[in-house]
Amino acid sequence: MSPRCFATRSRLIRAKHMASRDLALIGAGYWGKNIARNFNLLGALHTLCDLNPATLESYGADYHGVRKTDTVASVLADPTI
C-alpha cells in the first residue's frame, strides 16, 4: 500500500469515527498504550479500563475526554459503548 493510499484510508476511518466515541479498551498497559493512542487519535476511544490505578493515571491531558475505570463490569454496563 502506498503512503498516499494509507493516508487517504486513515482519513476515511477517522471521519467515520469522529462523531462516535464508542470504543472501550480493556487492558491499558504495555501494548494498550499504543492501541489507546491510535484509537484516541481516530476519535473513537470512549473508555480505558485497567486494574492498575497507576496505569490509568499515566494517561495525560491528551485523554481528557476519555473515561477511566478499573472494573470491566462498568464497561459492560455502559450502553454508550
C-alpha positions in Angstrom: 0.0 0.0 0.0 1.4 3.4 -0.9 1.7 6.1 1.7 -0.9 8.2 -0.1 -3.4 5.3 -0.1 -2.7 4.8 3.6 -3.2 8.5 4.4 -6.5 8.6 2.5 -7.7 5.4 4.2 -6.7 6.8 7.6 -8.8 10.0 6.9 -11.8 7.9 6.0 -11.5 5.8 9.1 -11.0 8.9 11.2 -14.0 10.6 9.6 -16.2 7.6 10.3 -15.4 7.5 14.0 -15.1 11.3 14.7 -18.7 11.6 15.7 -18.9 8.4 17.8 -16.6 7.8 20.8 -17.9 4.3 21.4 -14.8 2.1 21.9 -13.5 0.8 25.2 -10.0 -0.6 25.7 -9.7 -3.2 28.4 -6.1 -3.5 29.4 -4.3 -0.2 29.1 -0.8 -1.2 30.0 2.2 -2.1 27.8 0.6 -2.8 24.4 -2.6 -0.9 25.4 -0.8 2.4 25.4 -0.1 2.1 21.6 -3.6 0.9 20.9 -5.2 3.6 23.1 -3.1 6.3 21.4 -4.2 5.2 17.9 -7.9 4.9 18.8 -7.8 8.2 20.6 -6.3 9.9 17.6 -9.1 8.5 15.5 -11.7 9.9 17.9 -13.1 6.5 18.8 -11.8 5.9 22.3 -14.5 6.3 25.0 -13.1 4.4 28.0 -9.8 3.0 29.3 -10.1 0.1 31.7 -7.2 -1.3 33.7 -6.9 -2.9 37.2 -3.8 -0.8 38.0 -4.7 2.8 39.1 -1.2 3.9 38.3 -1.6 2.8 34.7 -4.8 4.8 34.3 -3.2 7.9 35.9 -0.3 7.7 33.4 -2.6 8.8 30.6 -2.2 12.5 30.4 -4.0 15.5 29.0 -4.4 14.0 25.6 -7.0 11.7 27.1 -9.1 14.3 29.0 -12.3 13.3 27.3 -11.8 9.5 27.9 -13.4 7.8 30.8 -11.1 5.7 33.0 -12.2 2.8 35.1 -10.8 -0.2 36.9 -13.8 -2.5 36.5 -14.8 -4.5 33.4 -18.4 -4.6 34.8 -18.7 -0.8 34.4 -17.6 -1.0 30.8 -20.0 -3.8 30.0 -22.9 -1.9 31.8 -22.3 1.3 29.8 -24.8 1.4 26.9 -22.8 4.1 25.1 -20.0 1.7 24.4 
